[in-house]
Amino acid sequence: CWFEGIRCYDTKKGSAIFRLDAHVRRLYDSAKIYHAEIPYTQAEFEQAIIDTIKVNKMPKCYIRPIVYRGYGDVGVNPLKCPVDVAVAVWDWGKYLGSAALDEGIEVCISSWQRNATNTTPALAKAAGNYLNSQLIKMEAVLSGYAEGIALDRNGMVSEGSGENLFVVRDGVIYTSPVASGILLGITRDTVLKFAQEEGIPIRETQIPREFLMISDELFFTGTAAEITPIRSIDHLTIGNGKMGPITKRMQEKFFDVVHSGNDTHGWLRFITAKNQNGDVKVGNKKLEAVV
């Protein structure tokens, strides 16, 4: 199956889904790579996501749209199986721990490599790709780390088990290219746009593992992880062991959008609005409080 991870935030201006159109487009791209034609338009799928949040009366939530092959032939040829869809929503807190966003996390280089791009396509957010992610994550957790970083088949840095990775050295941001088997993350793209706005130099290039060890800052990005600083890698302290200034600036800009609702990019899809009294409304109807 193919899926997305999307967040709806309870901003100061109302409930809003972050970059819904970009996520749904990536979902359709993922299905297309595997010759699965989704029987709905992207606009219809987006509306189904919005309706699911509304009917469950959730001011904030994690959203999991899924596309999968339904009942049909048994075997490795799925082409005669129908394409079905589902949408789930639930309340999900901080993926890497409540203190991770402020204090950072400890990570390791995984012994598991990212899949080569000519084996399973990394640009497709397919469930099968996450078997590799599970191995990376379990190895890290069982070894006492919060997360693992995978290398690609050439020994260059790829990404975390479920996050893209950014490196900062001498005021320049580095991140791995598509050729290193990464998923084109929506939050990754957001940070790249923020960096451009701030005039911070960006390099999308292959990164050797030792470059991580001498970096000034490291941070993960992802819908679940948001923007999470990394304080050490393989027991080596990154910078002074605290969140660096560029990571902090990226966090500030991100949370100004998703918490305050200050969106100058058109990234938020508001599904409710708050009036001056803090009441939540959908159109002319006031929603009941969610307990």
C-alpha positions as CSV (number, residue, x, y, z in Angstrom):
1,C,0.0,0.0,0.0
2,W,1.0,3.7,-0.3
3,F,0.3,6.2,2.4
4,E,0.9,9.7,3.7
5,G,1.5,11.2,7.1
6,I,-0.1,14.6,7.5
7,R,-0.7,16.9,10.4
8,C,-3.6,19.1,11.3
9,Y,-2.7,21.8,13.8
10,D,-4.8,23.7,16.2
11,T,-3.4,27.1,15.4
12,K,-4.3,30.4,17.0
13,K,-6.5,31.1,14.0
14,G,-8.2,27.8,13.8
15,S,-7.6,24.2,12.8
16,A,-5.5,23.9,9.7
17,I,-3.9,21.1,7.7
18,F,-0.3,21.7,6.8
19,R,0.5,21.4,3.1
20,L,-2.4,19.1,2.3
21,D,-2.1,19.6,-1.5
22,A,1.6,18.6,-1.5
23,H,1.0,15.5,0.6
24,V,-1.9,14.3,-1.6
25,R,0.1,15.0,-4.7
26,R,2.9,12.8,-3.4
27,L,0.4,10.1,-2.5
28,Y,-0.8,10.1,-6.1
29,D,2.8,10.0,-7.4
30,S,3.6,7.0,-5.1
31,A,0.6,5.1,-6.5
32,K,1.5,6.0,-10.1
33,I,5.0,4.6,-9.8
34,Y,3.3,1.2,-8.9
35,H,0.7,1.5,-11.7
36,A,-2.1,2.0,-9.3
37,E,-4.8,4.5,-10.5
38,I,-6.6,6.1,-7.6
39,P,-10.4,6.2,-8.5
40,Y,-10.8,9.7,-7.2
41,T,-9.5,13.1,-8.1
42,Q,-7.0,14.7,-5.9
43,A,-9.6,17.4,-4.9
44,E,-12.0,14.6,-3.9
45,F,-9.4,12.9,-1.8
46,E,-8.5,16.2,-0.1
47,Q,-12.1,16.8,0.7
48,A,-12.4,13.3,2.1
49,I,-9.5,14.0,4.5
50,I,-11.2,17.3,5.6
51,D,-14.5,15.6,6.1
52,T,-12.9,12.8,8.2
53,I,-11.4,15.4,10.6
54,K,-14.6,17.3,10.9
55,V,-16.8,14.3,11.6
56,N,-14.4,13.2,14.3
57,K,-14.4,16.7,15.8
58,M,-10.6,16.8,16.1
59,P,-9.0,20.3,16.3
60,K,-5.6,18.7,15.9
61,C,-4.6,15.3,14.7
62,Y,-2.3,13.1,12.7
63,I,-3.8,12.0,9.3
64,R,-3.1,8.7,7.6
65,P,-4.6,8.4,4.1
66,I,-3.9,5.0,2.6
67,V,-4.2,3.6,-0.9
68,Y,-4.1,-0.2,-1.3
69,R,-4.9,-3.0,-3.6
70,G,-8.2,-4.7,-2.7
71,Y,-9.5,-8.2,-3.1
72,G,-8.5,-9.9,-6.4
73,D,-5.9,-12.3,-7.8
74,V,-3.5,-13.9,-5.3
75,G,0.1,-13.6,-6.5
76,V,2.7,-11.0,-7.3
77,N,0.8,-9.4,-10.2
78,P,-1.6,-6.9,-8.6
79,L,-2.9,-5.3,-11.8
80,K,-6.3,-7.0,-11.7
81,C,-6.9,-6.0,-8.1
82,P,-9.0,-2.9,-7.4
83,V,-7.5,0.2,-5.9
84,D,-9.2,1.1,-2.6
85,V,-8.6,4.0,-0.2
86,A,-9.1,4.8,3.5
87,V,-8.4,7.7,5.8
88,A,-7.6,7.5,9.5
89,V,-7.1,10.3,12.0
90,W,-5.9,10.3,15.6
91,D,-4.2,12.4,18.2
92,W,-0.4,12.0,18.2
93,G,2.0,13.9,20.2
94,K,5.8,14.4,19.8
95,Y,7.1,11.5,17.7
96,L,10.7,11.5,19.2
97,G,9.7,12.4,22.8
98,S,8.3,15.4,24.6
99,A,11.7,17.0,25.2
100,A,13.2,16.3,21.8
101,L,12.3,19.5,20.1
102,D,14.1,21.6,22.7
103,E,16.9,19.4,24.0
104,G,17.6,17.3,20.9
105,I,18.2,13.6,20.6
106,E,21.0,11.1,20.5
107,V,21.4,9.1,17.2
108,C,23.6,6.5,15.6
109,I,24.8,5.5,12.2
110,S,22.8,2.4,11.4
111,S,24.3,-0.9,10.1
112,W,21.3,-1.1,7.8
113,Q,21.6,0.6,4.4
114,R,18.9,2.4,2.6
115,N,17.5,0.5,-0.3
116,A,19.1,1.2,-3.6
117,T,16.9,3.2,-5.9
118,N,16.8,0.5,-8.5
119,T,15.4,-2.0,-6.0
120,T,12.4,-0.3,-4.4
121,P,11.8,3.3,-5.5
122,A,12.5,5.7,-2.6
123,L,10.3,8.4,-4.1
124,A,7.3,6.3,-3.5
125,K,6.0,6.4,0.1
126,A,5.2,2.7,0.0
127,A,4.7,0.5,3.1
128,G,7.2,-2.0,1.9
129,N,10.0,0.6,2.1
130,Y,9.3,1.0,5.8
131,L,10.4,-2.6,6.6
132,N,13.9,-1.1,6.0
133,S,13.0,1.8,8.3
134,Q,11.8,-0.6,11.0
135,L,15.2,-2.4,11.1
136,I,17.0,1.0,11.3
137,K,14.7,2.2,14.1
138,M,14.7,-1.0,16.2
139,E,18.5,-1.3,16.0
140,A,18.8,2.3,17.2
141,V,16.3,2.0,20.1
142,L,17.7,-1.4,21.3
143,S,21.2,0.2,21.4
144,G,19.9,3.1,23.5
145,Y,19.5,5.8,20.8
146,A,16.4,7.7,19.8
147,E,16.9,7.2,16.1
148,G,19.3,5.8,13.4
149,I,20.7,7.3,10.3
150,A,21.1,5.1,7.2
151,L,23.8,5.3,4.6
152,D,23.1,4.7,0.9
153,R,24.6,1.8,-1.1
154,N,27.7,4.0,-1.8
155,G,28.3,4.6,1.9
156,M,27.1,8.2,1.8
157,V,24.5,9.6,4.2
158,S,20.9,9.0,3.2
159,E,18.3,9.8,5.9
160,G,16.8,8.7,9.2
161,S,14.3,5.9,9.5
162,G,11.5,8.3,9.0
163,E,13.1,11.7,8.6
164,N,15.2,13.7,6.3
165,L,18.5,15.0,7.6
166,F,20.1,18.4,7.5
167,V,23.8,19.3,8.3
168,V,25.1,22.7,9.2
169,R,28.7,23.7,9.0
170,D,30.2,27.2,8.8
171,G,26.7,28.7,8.2
172,V,26.0,26.5,5.2
173,I,23.1,23.9,5.2
174,Y,23.8,20.6,3.6
175,T,21.3,17.8,2.8
176,S,21.5,14.6,0.8
177,P,20.2,14.5,-2.8
178,V,17.5,12.3,-4.3
179,A,20.2,10.0,-5.6
180,S,21.0,8.9,-2.0
181,G,17.7,7.1,-1.7
182,I,15.8,9.7,0.3
183,L,12.1,10.4,0.3
184,L,11.3,13.9,-0.9
185,G,10.0,15.2,2.4
186,I,7.4,17.9,2.6
187,T,9.0,19.3,5.7
188,R,12.4,19.0,4.0
189,D,11.0,21.2,1.2
190,T,9.6,23.6,3.7
191,V,13.0,24.0,5.4
192,L,14.7,24.6,2.0
193,K,12.3,27.4,1.3
194,F,12.9,28.9,4.7
195,A,16.6,28.8,4.3
196,Q,16.3,30.5,0.9
197,E,14.2,33.3,2.5
198,E,16.8,33.7,5.3
199,G,19.7,33.9,2.7
200,I,21.3,30.8,4.1
201,P,23.5,28.9,1.6
202,I,22.2,25.4,0.7
203,R,24.1,22.5,-0.7
204,E,22.2,19.4,-1.9
205,T,25.1,17.0,-2.2
206,Q,26.5,13.6,-1.2
207,I,27.6,13.6,2.4
208,P,30.2,11.3,3.9
209,R,29.4,10.0,7.3
210,E,32.4,11.6,9.0
211,F,31.1,15.0,7.9
212,L,28.2,14.5,10.4
213,M,30.8,14.1,13.2
214,I,32.4,17.5,12.6
215,S,29.2,19.4,11.9
216,D,28.1,22.5,13.8
217,E,24.5,21.4,13.8
218,L,22.4,18.5,12.8
219,F,18.6,18.2,12.6
220,F,15.9,16.0,11.4
221,T,12.8,17.0,9.5
222,G,9.5,15.2,8.9
223,T,5.8,15.5,9.5
224,A,6.0,13.3,12.6
225,A,9.4,14.7,13.8
226,E,8.7,18.3,12.7
227,I,12.2,19.9,13.2
228,T,14.2,18.0,15.8
229,P,17.8,18.9,16.7
230,I,20.4,16.2,17.1
231,R,22.7,16.6,20.0
232,S,25.0,13.7,19.5
233,I,25.9,11.0,16.9
234,D,27.6,7.8,18.0
235,H,28.3,9.4,21.3
236,L,30.1,12.3,19.7
237,T,28.6,15.7,20.7
238,I,27.4,17.9,17.9
239,G,28.5,21.6,18.4
240,N,28.0,22.4,22.1
241,G,25.4,19.7,22.5
242,K,22.5,22.2,22.3
243,M,20.2,23.4,19.5
244,G,22.2,25.6,17.1
245,P,21.1,29.0,15.8
246,I,20.2,27.8,12.3
247,T,18.2,24.9,13.6
248,K,16.5,27.3,16.1
249,R,15.6,29.7,13.3
250,M,14.1,27.0,11.1
251,Q,12.0,25.8,14.1
252,E,10.8,29.3,14.8
253,K,9.7,29.9,11.3
254,F,8.0,26.5,11.1
255,F,6.1,26.9,14.4
256,D,5.1,30.4,13.5
257,V,3.2,28.9,10.6
258,V,1.7,25.8,12.3
259,H,1.1,27.1,15.8
260,S,0.4,30.8,15.2
261,G,-1.2,30.3,11.8
262,N,0.9,33.0,10.2
263,D,1.0,31.6,6.7
264,T,2.4,33.7,3.9
265,H,3.0,30.7,1.6
266,G,-0.5,29.3,1.3
267,W,0.5,26.2,3.1
268,L,-2.4,26.0,5.6
269,R,-5.8,24.6,4.7
270,F,-8.0,26.0,7.4
271,I,-11.0,23.8,8.2
272,T,-12.2,25.8,11.2
273,A,-11.8,29.4,12.3
274,K,-11.6,30.9,15.8
275,N,-13.3,34.1,16.7
276,Q,-12.1,36.7,19.2
277,N,-13.7,34.7,22.0
278,G,-11.8,31.5,21.1
279,D,-14.9,29.8,19.8
280,V,-14.3,27.3,17.0
281,K,-16.6,27.5,14.0
282,V,-17.1,25.7,10.7
283,G,-18.9,28.1,8.5
284,N,-21.8,29.3,10.6
285,K,-21.9,26.3,12.9
286,K,-20.1,26.2,16.3
287,L,-18.3,23.0,17.0
288,E,-18.7,21.2,20.3
289,A,-15.6,21.2,22.6
290,V,-13.4,18.1,22.1
291,V,-12.6,16.4,25.4
